[in-house]
Amino acid sequence: MESIEEAIEHIQEHSTHHSDAIISENEQAQTKFSSTIDSAAVYINASTRFTDGGVFGLGCEMGISTQKLHARGPMGLEELCTYKYIIKGNGQIRE
């Protein structure tokens, strides 16, 4: 990719919105990427293979739906909240 904008456009078109990553030393590019990409887990300089409920301290696998949220039954604020994890690393991988 020639620019951060081109990379973001590509991801927005082809992503499953599960987990996406950027490898960059440029802090402005990192910030733009993490604030623009609409994925459940956004990685900066780390492998997307860390997307796991146990690794995130949730004690179980993390289920991520790429469908839009729709109401079923009584719902309050807690049911309407979703999470976006932003993970910063220094080149870590998971084998």
C-alpha positions in Angstrom: 0.0 0.0 0.0 1.2 3.5 -0.8 -0.5 5.3 2.1 -2.4 4.8 5.4 -5.5 6.0 3.6 -5.2 3.3 0.9 -4.6 0.6 3.6 -7.7 1.8 5.6 -9.8 1.8 2.4 -8.7 -1.7 1.5 -9.5 -3.0 5.0 -12.9 -1.3 5.1 -13.8 -2.9 1.8 -12.5 -6.5 2.5 -12.5 -6.9 6.3 -14.7 -9.2 8.4 -14.4 -6.7 11.2 -13.0 -9.4 13.5 -9.4 -8.3 13.9 -7.1 -6.2 11.8 -3.5 -5.0 12.3 -1.0 -2.3 11.3 2.7 -2.5 11.4 4.1 1.0 11.6 6.5 3.2 13.6 4.5 6.3 12.7 2.3 7.3 15.7 0.0 9.4 13.6 -0.7 6.4 11.3 -1.2 4.1 14.3 -3.7 6.6 15.8 -5.6 7.1 12.5 -5.7 3.3 11.9 -7.0 2.4 15.4 -9.6 5.2 15.4 -10.8 4.5 11.8 -10.9 0.7 11.6 -14.2 -0.7 12.8 -13.1 -4.1 14.0 -13.6 -5.9 17.3 -9.8 -6.1 17.9 -7.3 -3.6 16.3 -3.6 -4.5 16.7 -0.7 -2.1 16.4 2.6 -3.9 15.8 1.4 -7.3 17.0 -0.1 -10.4 15.5 -3.9 -10.7 15.2 -3.5 -14.3 16.4 -3.8 -13.0 19.9 -7.6 -12.5 19.4 -8.7 -15.0 22.0 -11.0 -14.6 25.1 -8.5 -16.3 27.3 -5.7 -14.0 26.3 -7.9 -11.0 26.9 -8.6 -12.3 30.4 -12.2 -13.2 29.7 -11.7 -16.9 30.7 -13.3 -18.3 27.5 -13.3 -17.9 23.8 -14.6 -14.6 22.6 -17.4 -14.8 20.1 -17.5 -11.9 17.7 -20.5 -11.5 15.3 -20.1 -9.4 12.2 -23.9 -8.9 12.1 -25.6 -5.7 13.1 -27.0 -5.6 16.6 -30.8 -5.8 16.8 -33.0 -5.8 19.8 -34.6 -9.0 21.2 -36.6 -8.7 24.3 -36.0 -6.2 27.1 -32.7 -4.4 26.6 -30.8 -1.9 28.8 -27.6 0.0 28.5 -25.4 -3.1 29.2 -26.9 -5.1 26.4 -26.5 -2.2 23.9 -22.7 -1.8 24.6 -20.1 -3.4 22.4 -16.3 -3.4 22.8 -13.4 -2.5 20.6 -10.1 -3.8 21.9 -7.0 -1.8 20.8 -3.8 -3.8 21.4 -0.4 -2.2 21.1 2.7 -4.3 20.8 6.4 -4.4 19.8 6.3 -7.1 17.1 4.9 -9.9 19.3 3.6 -13.0 17.5 1.8 -16.1 18.7 2.7 -19.4 17.3 
